[in-house]
Every structure is written in structure tokens, then in C-alpha cells.
């Protein structure tokens, strides 16, 4: 459900969501709860990857673990070089764990992130999972 | 594929709730 809010045409709508800069894009769940915020311009593929992160987060927060895992995997398939990719590696594994209770998937994450995205903050976040 | 952007925020949020769909809100200051 795409909604466009122009700062001059709808300043109330701008402030309603505490938007402080343009461009800003929000992903909300079906109840209007904010799940992801993108502030500032991004190239097409980076933006698409961030939008998918948002949709994955919506599914995750609804405890639709399999749907979330699928969306995180979509980021890794379509946008493996995006800034969203290392975050997707992390949350894909968490989604899988939530869905299956198989913790071994988490143990693979530090290695994957160190190999593919060594400078990402997500590589640091996964350090405690290293076997 | 053209996106059919909605401008009535409350109406769109109600529609999203009814249809169980997530929402993308795009804030812009660019000239129309």
C-alpha cells in the first residue's frame, strides 16, 4: 500500500510520522506500526534491498518466521552487494532458528559474515555465535 | 510498472488494515 506525503501539501502527515528529512521512506505493518525507516537518497538496488528488509521485518515481528527467512534470502539473492546484505545474513539465520529451534544455523553466521562482509557491523554482532 | 500512490493517509492506512497489507510511506519535498 504506497502512500506519498509531500511536505508542502501535507505538513501534518510529515510530522505525524516524525519525519525530519527528505527523502524518507517508512515501512509500516498492516496496523500502521513503523517497522523500518530509510532516510536519505539511495540508488535503486540499495533502496529495493532496504524495502525488502522492511518487509522482512514486518513478517518477523508477526512471527511469520518462514516468510521472513524467505524475504531475507531474497535480499541475498537479488542484492548480494548491497549494504542490506550482511544484515539479511544475520536475520535470515535468526528467522530460521526461530522457525526450527535449530541453533546450528547461527554458528555458521560469523564465518559467512567474516568471509563476505568482514567490515560490516553485523560481522561483529555475530561474534558471540562463533563455535 | 506505475505505482498508484495514495495521498489520503488515513484512508490508505484503513485500506491496508482491511487488506492485511504492509505500507510504504514516501516523504518528499521534490516538486511534483
Backbone of each chain as nested JSON, in Angstrom:
{
  "chains": [
    {"id": "A", "residues": [
      {"number": 1, "name": "UNK", "atoms": {"N": [0.853, -1.185, 0.0], "CA": [0.0, 0.0, 0.0], "C": [0.895, 1.243, 0.0]}},
      {"number": 2, "name": "UNK", "atoms": {"N": [1.135, 1.863, -1.15], "CA": [2.048, 3.008, -1.214], "C": [1.343, 4.338, -0.934]}},
      {"number": 3, "name": "UNK", "atoms": {"N": [1.92, 5.115, -0.024], "CA": [1.377, 6.426, 0.326], "C": [2.455, 7.473, 0.065]}},
      {"number": 4, "name": "UNK", "atoms": {"N": [2.087, 8.55, -0.621], "CA": [3.016, 9.649, -0.868], "C": [2.619, 10.842, 0.001]}},
      {"number": 5, "name": "UNK", "atoms": {"N": [3.582, 11.391, 0.724], "CA": [3.339, 12.56, 1.569], "C": [4.324, 13.652, 1.164]}},
      {"number": 6, "name": "UNK", "atoms": {"N": [3.788, 14.758, 0.629], "CA": [4.639, 15.89, 0.247], "C": [4.646, 16.899, 1.387]}},
      {"number": 7, "name": "UNK", "atoms": {"N": [5.843, 17.376, 1.728], "CA": [5.985, 18.233, 2.907], "C": [5.152, 19.515, 2.801]}},
      {"number": 8, "name": "UNK", "atoms": {"N": [5.006, 20.047, 1.596], "CA": [4.25, 21.295, 1.455], "C": [2.751, 21.039, 1.343]}},
      {"number": 9, "name": "UNK", "atoms": {"N": [2.389, 19.936, 0.725], "CA": [0.968, 19.619, 0.559], "C": [0.363, 19.041, 1.836]}},
      {"number": 10, "name": "UNK", "atoms": {"N": [1.173, 18.349, 2.617], "CA": [0.654, 17.65, 3.789], "C": [1.653, 17.709, 4.944]}},
      {"number": 11, "name": "UNK", "atoms": {"N": [1.892, 18.905, 5.478], "CA": [2.865, 19.01, 6.573], "C": [2.449, 18.222, 7.815]}},
      {"number": 12, "name": "UNK", "atoms": {"N": [1.138, 18.092, 8.033], "CA": [0.675, 17.321, 9.203], "C": [1.07, 15.845, 9.053]}},
      {"number": 13, "name": "UNK", "atoms": {"N": [0.931, 15.348, 7.85], "CA": [1.322, 13.965, 7.595], "C": [2.811, 13.768, 7.767]}},
      {"number": 14, "name": "UNK", "atoms": {"N": [3.561, 14.796, 7.422], "CA": [5.019, 14.758, 7.564], "C": [5.399, 14.62, 9.037]}},
      {"number": 15, "name": "UNK", "atoms": {"N": [4.758, 15.427, 9.888], "CA": [5.093, 15.424, 11.318], "C": [4.47, 14.241, 12.048]}},
      {"number": 16, "name": "UNK", "atoms": {"N": [3.375, 13.764, 11.527], "CA": [2.677, 12.637, 12.162], "C": [3.599, 11.44, 12.369]}},
      {"number": 17, "name": "UNK", "atoms": {"N": [4.469, 11.226, 11.4], "CA": [5.38, 10.08, 11.468], "C": [6.778, 10.494, 11.918]}},
      {"number": 18, "name": "UNK", "atoms": {"N": [6.879, 11.711, 12.464], "CA": [8.164, 12.232, 12.946], "C": [9.234, 12.18, 11.867]}},
      {"number": 19, "name": "UNK", "atoms": {"N": [8.838, 12.51, 10.659], "CA": [9.797, 12.595, 9.576], "C": [10.565, 13.901, 9.717]}},
      {"number": 20, "name": "UNK", "atoms": {"N": [11.87, 13.846, 9.643], "CA": [12.7, 15.034, 9.879], "C": [13.546, 15.41, 8.68]}},
      {"number": 21, "name": "UNK", "atoms": {"N": [13.411, 14.648, 7.589], "CA": [14.267, 14.915, 6.436], "C": [13.633, 14.298, 5.21]}},
      {"number": 22, "name": "UNK", "atoms": {"N": [13.965, 14.806, 4.055], "CA": [13.534, 14.164, 2.819], "C": [14.766, 13.857, 1.968]}},
      {"number": 23, "name": "UNK", "atoms": {"N": [14.711, 12.788, 1.208], "CA": [13.631, 11.801, 1.211], "C": [13.701, 10.883, 2.437]}},
      {"number": 24, "name": "UNK", "atoms": {"N": [12.533, 10.487, 2.883], "CA": [12.412, 9.455, 3.919], "C": [11.328, 8.478, 3.468]}},
      {"number": 25, "name": "UNK", "atoms": {"N": [11.565, 7.22, 3.712], "CA": [10.555, 6.191, 3.418], "C": [10.383, 5.313, 4.649]}},
      {"number": 26, "name": "UNK", "atoms": {"N": [9.147, 4.987, 4.943], "CA": [8.838, 4.115, 6.071], "C": [8.147, 2.857, 5.576]}},
      {"number": 27, "name": "UNK", "atoms": {"N": [8.442, 1.758, 6.224], "CA": [7.665, 0.534, 6.015], "C": [6.878, 0.302, 7.298]}},
      {"number": 28, "name": "UNK", "atoms": {"N": [5.563, 0.242, 7.163], "CA": [4.673, 0.021, 8.297], "C": [4.007, -1.345, 8.16]}},
      {"number": 29, "name": "UNK", "atoms": {"N": [3.618, -1.906, 9.29], "CA": [2.825, -3.131, 9.192], "C": [1.36, -2.768, 8.932]}},
      {"number": 30, "name": "UNK", "atoms": {"N": [0.524, -3.77, 8.839], "CA": [-0.873, -3.521, 8.461], "C": [-1.621, -2.68, 9.494]}},
      {"number": 31, "name": "UNK", "atoms": {"N": [-1.077, -2.599, 10.704], "CA": [-1.695, -1.783, 11.758], "C": [-1.085, -0.392, 11.865]}},
      {"number": 32, "name": "UNK", "atoms": {"N": [-0.214, -0.064, 10.921], "CA": [0.378, 1.268, 10.91], "C": [1.591, 1.411, 11.807]}},
      {"number": 33, "name": "UNK", "atoms": {"N": [2.084, 0.31, 12.337], "CA": [3.261, 0.342, 13.202], "C": [4.522, 0.395, 12.346]}},
      {"number": 34, "name": "UNK", "atoms": {"N": [5.382, 1.381, 12.635], "CA": [6.622, 1.511, 11.859], "C": [7.549, 0.339, 12.133]}},
      {"number": 35, "name": "UNK", "atoms": {"N": [8.056, -0.264, 11.058], "CA": [8.985, -1.388, 11.189], "C": [10.342, -1.114, 10.568]}},
      {"number": 36, "name": "UNK", "atoms": {"N": [10.416, -0.116, 9.669], "CA": [11.71, 0.187, 9.042], "C": [11.676, 1.62, 8.519]}},
      {"number": 37, "name": "UNK", "atoms": {"N": [12.821, 2.313, 8.656], "CA": [12.915, 3.716, 8.223], "C": [14.143, 3.884, 7.348]}},
      {"number": 38, "name": "UNK", "atoms": {"N": [13.971, 4.522, 6.211], "CA": [15.068, 4.792, 5.286], "C": [15.152, 6.302, 5.125]}},
      {"number": 39, "name": "UNK", "atoms": {"N": [16.23, 6.896, 5.595], "CA": [16.393, 8.354, 5.494], "C": [17.52, 8.657, 4.524]}},
      {"number": 40, "name": "UNK", "atoms": {"N": [17.25, 9.541, 3.564], "CA": [18.252, 9.908, 2.575], "C": [18.109, 9.099, 1.299]}},
      {"number": 41, "name": "UNK", "atoms": {"N": [18.7, 9.652, 0.241], "CA": [18.654, 9.012, -1.079], "C": [19.448, 7.714, -1.089]}},
      {"number": 42, "name": "UNK", "atoms": {"N": [18.962, 6.749, -1.84], "CA": [19.716, 5.528, -2.115], "C": [19.547, 5.164, -3.581]}},
      {"number": 43, "name": "UNK", "atoms": {"N": [20.584, 4.588, -4.199], "CA": [20.424, 4.063, -5.557], "C": [19.338, 2.984, -5.576]}},
      {"number": 44, "name": "UNK", "atoms": {"N": [18.84, 2.723, -6.775], "CA": [17.682, 1.835, -6.954], "C": [17.819, 0.489, -6.218]}},
      {"number": 45, "name": "UNK", "atoms": {"N": [18.936, -0.213, -6.449], "CA": [19.076, -1.55, -5.858], "C": [19.217, -1.484, -4.339]}},
      {"number": 46, "name": "UNK", "atoms": {"N": [19.924, -0.457, -3.853], "CA": [20.06, -0.303, -2.399], "C": [18.689, -0.013, -1.776]}},
      {"number": 47, "name": "UNK", "atoms": {"N": [17.915, 0.827, -2.466], "CA": [16.577, 1.149, -1.959], "C": [15.685, -0.092, -1.952]}},
      {"number": 48, "name": "UNK", "atoms": {"N": [15.741, -0.849, -3.034], "CA": [14.925, -2.075, -3.117], "C": [15.324, -3.058, -2.014]}},
      {"number": 49, "name": "UNK", "atoms": {"N": [16.623, -3.146, -1.77], "CA": [17.099, -4.05, -0.714], "C": [16.599, -3.582, 0.653]}},
      {"number": 50, "name": "UNK", "atoms": {"N": [16.623, -2.273, 0.887], "CA": [16.138, -1.74, 2.166], "C": [14.63, -1.962, 2.316]}},
      {"number": 51, "name": "UNK", "atoms": {"N": [13.896, -1.776, 1.231], "CA": [12.455, -2.037, 1.29], "C": [12.186, -3.494, 1.647]}},
      {"number": 52, "name": "UNK", "atoms": {"N": [12.973, -4.385, 1.071], "CA": [12.793, -5.808, 1.364], "C": [13.153, -6.104, 2.814]}},
      {"number": 53, "name": "UNK", "atoms": {"N": [14.182, -5.423, 3.325], "CA": [14.484, -5.549, 4.756], "C": [13.268, -5.169, 5.593]}},
      {"number": 54, "name": "UNK", "atoms": {"N": [12.612, -4.089, 5.174], "CA": [11.421, -3.641, 5.897], "C": [10.305, -4.666, 5.863]}},
      {"number": 55, "name": "UNK", "atoms": {"N": [10.067, -5.233, 4.701], "CA": [9.015, -6.252, 4.585], "C": [9.369, -7.499, 5.392]}},
      {"number": 56, "name": "UNK", "atoms": {"N": [10.651, -7.838, 5.392], "CA": [11.092, -8.984, 6.18], "C": [10.865, -8.717, 7.667]}},
      {"number": 57, "name": "UNK", "atoms": {"N": [11.134, -7.487, 8.077], "CA": [10.932, -7.125, 9.48], "C": [9.453, -7.193, 9.865]}},
      {"number": 58, "name": "UNK", "atoms": {"N": [8.594, -6.771, 8.94], "CA": [7.149, -6.877, 9.188], "C": [6.779, -8.337, 9.439]}},
      {"number": 59, "name": "UNK", "atoms": {"N": [7.258, -9.216, 8.577], "CA": [6.952, -10.646, 8.726], "C": [7.546, -11.187, 10.029]}},
      {"number": 60, "name": "UNK", "atoms": {"N": [8.783, -10.778, 10.321], "CA": [9.456, -11.254, 11.537], "C": [8.661, -10.86, 12.778]}},
      {"number": 61, "name": "UNK", "atoms": {"N": [8.24, -9.613, 12.836], "CA": [7.524, -9.124, 14.02], "C": [6.14, -9.756, 14.142]}},
      {"number": 62, "name": "UNK", "atoms": {"N": [5.629, -10.274, 13.029], "CA": [4.362, -11.01, 13.065], "C": [4.588, -12.503, 13.342]}},
      {"number": 63, "name": "UNK", "atoms": {"N": [5.854, -12.827, 13.622], "CA": [6.258, -14.21, 13.901], "C": [5.994, -15.144, 12.729]}},
      {"number": 64, "name": "UNK", "atoms": {"N": [6.016, -14.555, 11.544], "CA": [5.921, -15.36, 10.324], "C": [7.351, -15.677, 9.907]}},
      {"number": 65, "name": "UNK", "atoms": {"N": [7.966, -16.601, 10.663], "CA": [9.404, -16.837, 10.527], "C": [9.793, -17.292, 9.13]}},
      {"number": 66, "name": "UNK", "atoms": {"N": [9.026, -18.199, 8.555], "CA": [9.375, -18.726, 7.228], "C": [9.29, -17.614, 6.175]}},
      {"number": 67, "name": "UNK", "atoms": {"N": [8.272, -16.773, 6.292], "CA": [8.139, -15.657, 5.348], "C": [9.311, -14.686, 5.499]}},
      {"number": 68, "name": "UNK", "atoms": {"N": [9.676, -14.413, 6.754], "CA": [10.799, -13.514, 6.998], "C": [12.086, -14.089, 6.409]}},
      {"number": 69, "name": "UNK", "atoms": {"N": [12.323, -15.362, 6.662], "CA": [13.545, -16.001, 6.146], "C": [13.594, -15.92, 4.622]}},
      {"number": 70, "name": "UNK", "atoms": {"N": [12.452, -16.124, 4.003], "CA": [12.388, -16.065, 2.534], "C": [12.733, -14.662, 2.022]}},
      {"number": 71, "name": "UNK", "atoms": {"N": [12.229, -13.649, 2.707], "CA": [12.493, -12.272, 2.276], "C": [13.957, -11.896, 2.501]}},
      {"number": 72, "name": "UNK", "atoms": {"N": [14.528, -12.327, 3.632], "CA": [15.959, -12.057, 3.849], "C": [16.794, -12.769, 2.787]}},
      {"number": 73, "name": "UNK", "atoms": {"N": [16.38, -13.974, 2.436], "CA": [17.099, -14.707, 1.394], "C": [16.975, -14.004, 0.043]}},
      {"number": 74, "name": "UNK", "atoms": {"N": [15.833, -13.389, -0.188], "CA": [15.628, -12.642, -1.444], "C": [16.643, -11.506, -1.568]}},
      {"number": 75, "name": "UNK", "atoms": {"N": [16.933, -10.851, -0.452], "CA": [17.949, -9.793, -0.463], "C": [19.3, -10.367, -0.875]}},
      {"number": 76, "name": "UNK", "atoms": {"N": [19.639, -11.523, -0.314], "CA": [20.946, -12.124, -0.595], "C": [21.043, -12.618, -2.028]}},
      {"number": 77, "name": "UNK", "atoms": {"N": [19.915, -12.99, -2.592], "CA": [19.905, -13.468, -3.976], "C": [19.939, -12.303, -4.966]}},
      {"number": 78, "name": "UNK", "atoms": {"N": [19.096, -11.306, -4.714], "CA": [18.956, -10.211, -5.67], "C": [19.966, -9.082, -5.465]}},
      {"number": 79, "name": "UNK", "atoms": {"N": [20.326, -8.843, -4.208], "CA": [21.182, -7.683, -3.896], "C": [22.342, -8.085, -2.984]}},
      {"number": 80, "name": "UNK", "atoms": {"N": [23.151, -9.053, -3.398], "CA": [24.215, -9.561, -2.507], "C": [25.292, -8.534, -2.199]}},
      {"number": 81, "name": "UNK", "atoms": {"N": [25.411, -7.51, -3.031], "CA": [26.444, -6.497, -2.799], "C": [25.892, -5.262, -2.09]}},
      {"number": 82, "name": "UNK", "atoms": {"N": [24.641, -5.314, -1.71], "CA": [24.024, -4.149, -1.063], "C": [24.447, -4.035, 0.398]}},
      {"number": 83, "name": "UNK", "atoms": {"N": [24.253, -2.853, 0.953], "CA": [24.543, -2.629, 2.373], "C": [23.584, -3.434, 3.253]}},
      {"number": 84, "name": "UNK", "atoms": {"N": [22.451, -3.81, 2.693], "CA": [21.46, -4.572, 3.456], "C": [21.842, -6.046, 3.586]}},
      {"number": 85, "name": "UNK", "atoms": {"N": [22.738, -6.51, 2.74], "CA": [23.025, -7.947, 2.661], "C": [23.548, -8.538, 3.985]}},
      {"number": 86, "name": "UNK", "atoms": {"N": [24.56, -7.93, 4.619], "CA": [25.037, -8.549, 5.869], "C": [23.971, -8.597, 6.955]}},
      {"number": 87, "name": "UNK", "atoms": {"N": [23.123, -7.588, 7.008], "CA": [22.017, -7.61, 7.971], "C": [21.059, -8.75, 7.639]}},
      {"number": 88, "name": "UNK", "atoms": {"N": [20.872, -8.977, 6.339], "CA": [19.991, -10.072, 5.905], "C": [20.564, -11.426, 6.281]}},
      {"number": 89, "name": "UNK", "atoms": {"N": [21.892, -11.579, 6.187], "CA": [22.523, -12.843, 6.604], "C": [22.193, -13.12, 8.068]}},
      {"number": 90, "name": "UNK", "atoms": {"N": [22.355, -12.087, 8.874], "CA": [22.131, -12.216, 10.329], "C": [20.681, -12.602, 10.63]}},
      {"number": 91, "name": "UNK", "atoms": {"N": [19.757, -11.816, 10.086], "CA": [18.351, -12.021, 10.438], "C": [17.73, -13.227, 9.742]}},
      {"number": 92, "name": "UNK", "atoms": {"N": [18.298, -13.61, 8.612], "CA": [17.843, -14.851, 7.966], "C": [18.109, -16.03, 8.904]}},
      {"number": 93, "name": "UNK", "atoms": {"N": [19.295, -16.034, 9.494], "CA": [19.648, -17.114, 10.416], "C": [18.752, -17.083, 11.664]}},
      {"number": 94, "name": "UNK", "atoms": {"N": [18.496, -15.878, 12.182], "CA": [17.631, -15.777, 13.36], "C": [16.223, -16.276, 13.025]}},
      {"number": 95, "name": "UNK", "atoms": {"N": [15.743, -15.902, 11.847], "CA": [14.409, -16.346, 11.423], "C": [14.346, -17.871, 11.335]}},
      {"number": 96, "name": "UNK", "atoms": {"N": [15.414, -18.452, 10.772], "CA": [15.471, -19.915, 10.648], "C": [15.479, -20.564, 12.036]}},
      {"number": 97, "name": "UNK", "atoms": {"N": [16.276, -19.993, 12.919], "CA": [16.346, -20.522, 14.29], "C": [14.976, -20.426, 14.977]}},
      {"number": 98, "name": "UNK", "atoms": {"N": [14.319, -19.284, 14.82], "CA": [13.003, -19.101, 15.448], "C": [12.0, -20.12, 14.905]}},
      {"number": 99, "name": "UNK", "atoms": {"N": [12.147, -20.447, 13.629], "CA": [11.199, -21.347, 12.976], "C": [11.447, -22.803, 13.323]}},
      {"number": 100, "name": "UNK", "atoms": {"N": [12.716, -23.148, 13.582], "CA": [13.072, -24.563, 13.707], "C": [13.67, -24.952, 15.063]}},
      {"number": 101, "name": "UNK", "atoms": {"N": [14.108, -23.941, 15.826], "CA": [14.87, -24.183, 17.061], "C": [16.209, -24.856, 16.788]}},
      {"number": 102, "name": "UNK", "atoms": {"N": [16.64, -24.835, 15.546], "CA": [17.941, -25.401, 15.181], "C": [19.0, -24.307, 15.333]}},
      {"number": 103, "name": "UNK", "atoms": {"N": [19.76, -24.373, 16.432], "CA": [20.725, -23.308, 16.709], "C": [21.997, -23.433, 15.884]}},
      {"number": 104, "name": "UNK", "atoms": {"N": [22.18, -24.573, 15.23], "CA": [23.422, -24.755, 14.471], "C": [23.546, -23.746, 13.336]}},
      {"number": 105, "name": "UNK", "atoms": {"N": [22.394, -23.259, 12.845], "CA": [22.436, -22.283, 11.756], "C": [23.107, -20.984, 12.214]}},
      {"number": 106, "name": "UNK", "atoms": {"N": [22.958, -20.662, 13.49], "CA": [23.575, -19.432, 13.998], "C": [25.099, -19.556, 13.999]}},
      {"number": 107, "name": "UNK", "atoms": {"N": [25.588, -20.763, 14.252], "CA": [27.026, -20.978, 14.304], "C": [27.735, -20.744, 12.984]}},
      {"number": 108, "name": "UNK", "atoms": {"N": [26.994, -20.841, 11.895], "CA": [27.578, -20.631, 10.571], "C": [27.694, -19.147, 10.217]}},
      {"number": 109, "name": "UNK", "atoms": {"N": [26.93, -18.332, 10.903], "CA": [26.823, -16.918, 10.517], "C": [28.124, -16.134, 10.664]}},
      {"number": 110, "name": "UNK", "atoms": {"N": [28.857, -16.262, 11.783], "CA": [30.1, -15.488, 11.897], "C": [31.074, -15.755, 10.753]}},
      {"number": 111, "name": "UNK", "atoms": {"N": [31.202, -17.01, 10.375], "CA": [32.116, -17.375, 9.283], "C": [31.657, -16.748, 7.969]}},
      {"number": 112, "name": "UNK", "atoms": {"N": [30.359, -16.866, 7.685], "CA": [29.813, -16.294, 6.45], "C": [30.04, -14.787, 6.404]}},
      {"number": 113, "name": "UNK", "atoms": {"N": [29.761, -14.125, 7.509], "CA": [29.908, -12.663, 7.533], "C": [31.378, -12.255, 7.455]}},
      {"number": 114, "name": "UNK", "atoms": {"N": [32.258, -12.996, 8.102], "CA": [33.686, -12.672, 8.038], "C": [34.216, -12.852, 6.625]}},
      {"number": 115, "name": "UNK", "atoms": {"N": [33.69, -13.853, 5.924], "CA": [34.165, -14.117, 4.567], "C": [33.618, -13.109, 3.56]}},
      {"number": 116, "name": "UNK", "atoms": {"N": [32.325, -12.81, 3.676], "CA": [31.678, -11.998, 2.641], "C": [31.57, -10.523, 2.995]}},
      {"number": 117, "name": "UNK", "atoms": {"N": [31.39, -10.231, 4.279], "CA": [31.174, -8.83, 4.691], "C": [31.988, -8.534, 5.951]}},
      {"number": 118, "name": "UNK", "atoms": {"N": [33.323, -8.657, 5.864], "CA": [34.153, -8.562, 7.076], "C": [34.112, -7.196, 7.76]}},
      {"number": 119, "name": "UNK", "atoms": {"N": [33.786, -6.153, 7.005], "CA": [33.773, -4.809, 7.606], "C": [32.395, -4.391, 8.113]}},
      {"number": 120, "name": "UNK", "atoms": {"N": [31.441, -5.279, 7.997], "CA": [30.091, -4.957, 8.439], "C": [29.967, -5.04, 9.956]}},
      {"number": 121, "name": "UNK", "atoms": {"N": [29.148, -4.182, 10.502], "CA": [28.876, -4.248, 11.94], "C": [28.197, -5.571, 12.298]}},
      {"number": 122, "name": "UNK", "atoms": {"N": [27.518, -6.171, 11.314], "CA": [26.812, -7.44, 11.555], "C": [27.795, -8.58, 11.752]}},
      {"number": 123, "name": "UNK", "atoms": {"N": [28.997, -8.455, 11.167], "CA": [30.043, -9.449, 11.42], "C": [30.456, -9.395, 12.888]}},
      {"number": 124, "name": "UNK", "atoms": {"N": [30.491, -8.197, 13.433], "CA": [30.824, -8.049, 14.861], "C": [29.686, -8.581, 15.74]}},
      {"number": 125, "name": "UNK", "atoms": {"N": [28.455, -8.294, 15.345], "CA": [27.313, -8.718, 16.152], "C": [27.191, -10.236, 16.246]}},
      {"number": 126, "name": "UNK", "atoms": {"N": [27.713, -10.922, 15.218], "CA": [27.586, -12.379, 15.18], "C": [28.734, -13.084, 15.896]}},
      {"number": 127, "name": "UNK", "atoms": {"N": [29.724, -12.337, 16.36], "CA": [30.892, -12.955, 17.002], "C": [30.509, -13.917, 18.131]}},
      {"number": 128, "name": "UNK", "atoms": {"N": [29.553, -13.565, 18.999], "CA": [29.215, -14.498, 20.092], "C": [28.676, -15.844, 19.624]}},
      {"number": 129, "name": "UNK", "atoms": {"N": [28.249, -15.911, 18.375], "CA": [27.707, -17.171, 17.863], "C": [28.793, -18.119, 17.357]}},
      {"number": 130, "name": "UNK", "atoms": {"N": [30.03, -17.629, 17.287], "CA": [31.103, -18.469, 16.764], "C": [31.286, -19.678, 17.668]}},
      {"number": 131, "name": "UNK", "atoms": {"N": [31.399, -20.836, 17.044], "CA": [31.5, -22.078, 17.828], "C": [32.844, -22.151, 18.536]}}
    ]},
    {"id": "B", "residues": [
      {"number": 1, "name": "UNK", "atoms": {"N": [6.409, -0.55, -14.338], "CA": [5.077, -0.63, -13.727], "C": [4.845, 0.622, -12.879]}},
      {"number": 2, "name": "UNK", "atoms": {"N": [3.783, 1.329, -13.169], "CA": [3.484, 2.557, -12.437], "C": [2.933, 2.234, -11.051]}},
      {"number": 3, "name": "UNK", "atoms": {"N": [3.355, 3.036, -10.083], "CA": [2.861, 2.869, -8.716], "C": [1.691, 3.819, -8.504]}},
      {"number": 4, "name": "UNK", "atoms": {"N": [0.616, 3.294, -7.965], "CA": [-0.561, 4.115, -7.69], "C": [-0.465, 4.665, -6.264]}},
      {"number": 5, "name": "UNK", "atoms": {"N": [0.181, 5.828, -6.154], "CA": [0.416, 6.415, -4.832], "C": [-0.876, 6.993, -4.268]}},
      {"number": 6, "name": "UNK", "atoms": {"N": [-1.105, 6.741, -3.014], "CA": [-2.277, 7.301, -2.348], "C": [-1.849, 8.498, -1.514]}},
      {"number": 7, "name": "UNK", "atoms": {"N": [-2.71, 9.514, -1.432], "CA": [-2.35, 10.741, -0.708], "C": [-3.159, 10.937, 0.571]}},
      {"number": 8, "name": "UNK", "atoms": {"N": [-4.264, 10.209, 0.693], "CA": [-5.062, 10.279, 1.918], "C": [-4.515, 9.232, 2.889]}},
      {"number": 9, "name": "UNK", "atoms": {"N": [-3.739, 9.704, 3.857], "CA": [-3.014, 8.79, 4.735], "C": [-3.97, 7.907, 5.527]}},
      {"number": 10, "name": "UNK", "atoms": {"N": [-4.984, 8.51, 6.147], "CA": [-5.906, 7.719, 6.978], "C": [-6.656, 6.678, 6.156]}},
      {"number": 11, "name": "UNK", "atoms": {"N": [-7.111, 7.086, 4.989], "CA": [-7.842, 6.145, 4.126], "C": [-6.944, 4.991, 3.705]}},
      {"number": 12, "name": "UNK", "atoms": {"N": [-5.7, 5.309, 3.382], "CA": [-4.764, 4.263, 2.95], "C": [-4.424, 3.317, 4.098]}},
      {"number": 13, "name": "UNK", "atoms": {"N": [-4.259, 3.875, 5.301], "CA": [-3.958, 3.008, 6.449], "C": [-5.13, 2.087, 6.759]}},
      {"number": 14, "name": "UNK", "atoms": {"N": [-6.333, 2.625, 6.637], "CA": [-7.516, 1.781, 6.851], "C": [-7.6, 0.675, 5.808]}},
      {"number": 15, "name": "UNK", "atoms": {"N": [-7.293, 1.037, 4.576], "CA": [-7.317, 0.054, 3.487], "C": [-6.275, -1.034, 3.732]}},
      {"number": 16, "name": "UNK", "atoms": {"N": [-5.1, -0.622, 4.198], "CA": [-4.026, -1.587, 4.466], "C": [-4.456, -2.567, 5.563]}},
      {"number": 17, "name": "UNK", "atoms": {"N": [-5.113, -2.02, 6.574], "CA": [-5.559, -2.872, 7.682], "C": [-6.602, -3.877, 7.211]}},
      {"number": 18, "name": "UNK", "atoms": {"N": [-7.528, -3.382, 6.426], "CA": [-8.585, -4.256, 5.908], "C": [-8.02, -5.37, 5.029]}},
      {"number": 19, "name": "UNK", "atoms": {"N": [-7.033, -4.994, 4.229], "CA": [-6.475, -5.954, 3.274], "C": [-5.27, -6.714, 3.825]}},
      {"number": 20, "name": "UNK", "atoms": {"N": [-4.912, -6.424, 5.095], "CA": [-3.754, -7.08, 5.72], "C": [-2.484, -6.908, 4.892]}},
      {"number": 21, "name": "UNK", "atoms": {"N": [-2.262, -5.65, 4.47], "CA": [-1.085, -5.369, 3.647], "C": [-0.153, -4.407, 4.365]}},
      {"number": 22, "name": "UNK", "atoms": {"N": [1.157, -4.584, 4.174], "CA": [2.093, -3.602, 4.719], "C": [2.003, -2.292, 3.938]}},
      {"number": 23, "name": "UNK", "atoms": {"N": [2.628, -1.262, 4.489], "CA": [2.505, 0.085, 3.928], "C": [3.884, 0.671, 3.666]}},
      {"number": 24, "name": "UNK", "atoms": {"N": [4.024, 1.333, 2.534], "CA": [5.208, 2.142, 2.257], "C": [4.781, 3.602, 2.265]}},
      {"number": 25, "name": "UNK", "atoms": {"N": [5.412, 4.401, 3.121], "CA": [5.136, 5.842, 3.141], "C": [6.371, 6.553, 2.612]}},
      {"number": 26, "name": "UNK", "atoms": {"N": [6.176, 7.353, 1.568], "CA": [7.287, 8.079, 0.947], "C": [7.12, 9.565, 1.221]}},
      {"number": 27, "name": "UNK", "atoms": {"N": [8.082, 10.151, 1.937], "CA": [8.053, 11.578, 2.251], "C": [8.97, 12.3, 1.283]}},
      {"number": 28, "name": "UNK", "atoms": {"N": [8.429, 13.337, 0.652], "CA": [9.194, 14.034, -0.373], "C": [9.012, 15.535, -0.269]}},
      {"number": 29, "name": "UNK", "atoms": {"N": [10.025, 16.267, -0.718], "CA": [9.906, 17.71, -0.839], "C": [10.141, 18.117, -2.288]}},
      {"number": 30, "name": "UNK", "atoms": {"N": [10.255, 17.118, -3.151], "CA": [10.555, 17.395, -4.557], "C": [9.333, 17.997, -5.246]}},
      {"number": 31, "name": "UNK", "atoms": {"N": [9.555, 18.912, -6.201], "CA": [8.435, 19.463, -6.962], "C": [7.67, 18.356, -7.672]}},
      {"number": 32, "name": "UNK", "atoms": {"N": [6.359, 18.512, -7.725], "CA": [5.522, 17.491, -8.368], "C": [5.775, 17.468, -9.864]}}
    ]}
  ]
}
